[in-house]
Amino acid sequence: MKVIRTISQMQALSLAARKTGKSIGFVPTMGALHSGHLHLVERALAENDIVVCSIFVNPIQFTNPGDLEKYPRTFGKDSVLLEAIGCDVVFYPDVAEMYPEPVTHTYDFGMLEKVMEGLYRAGHFNGVAIVVKKLFDIVLPHKAYFGEKDYQQLAVIQSLVKLESMDIEIIPCPIVREPDGLAMSSRNARLTPEQRKAAPFIFETLVKAAQLYKSRSVELVIDTVCESIAANPDMELEYFEISDTETLAPIRGEKPHRPVVACIAVYMGQVRLIDNMIFNL
Ligand code: PAF
């Protein structure tokens, strides 16, 4: 497995691969890899000739400096995991390589960036879009793989690819869960043993809400979720929203016949966890 630290070397490798007709699959990450990431890499390996995984903790997408500082950096462990599953290339640039100049570009993703994560983390998706656009220009992939756990991020990236007319197929991949239902996340490693034990309550709440949604109003489902998280002493709800799966516009009143997406963000101490689930009538 090659570890590449410069943009010019990464571009040269991708251009050479493309010249010989090889397909490139790409998995962008911020490291601290878990089975969820490895599933993305495995899927990319099954569908492409060459797989590149990037590891870059992108400072401009953090809206809280403490969160950036505490984000786990585990390159040694990550590269062992990637090598073991057969990843071909790790692109591991530093901040100066990615951002030699201050970033000024601002994207407009409309409603997609104004709700949920966008409301509570202003500027977050602009930072994600800037780094993903840069990474796409450097890695030159045919297909890029993203987890559905970050549902809103996936919607923003799909919109970015359209806005920038990029010829890249975005492949959404299902959420990978621990056996007790907790969605896999690099942040889970920051939970205390007690918090980790309590955390599957988020998934359990979504499962119950999905059932309730079949027979009760959107408003009642939202109130029930808010009340049950509020009653849990380990958790503080940031938002729970039931939204259109494409526009992410909040749903109220009459329930649509198509599926909707329910998204939740919860604080457990300092650790912010997100999850989501598709609800059907
Ligand atoms: O989902 C992530 O890990 C990050 O937001 C991404 C897409 C790698 C951009 O930094």
Boltz pocket constraint, residues with backbone or C-beta under 6 A from the ligand:
constraints:
  - pocket:
      binder: B
      contacts: [[A, 28], [A, 29], [A, 30], [A, 56], [A, 58], [A, 61], [A, 128], [A, 131], [A, 132], [A, 150], [A, 153]]
      max_distance: 6.0
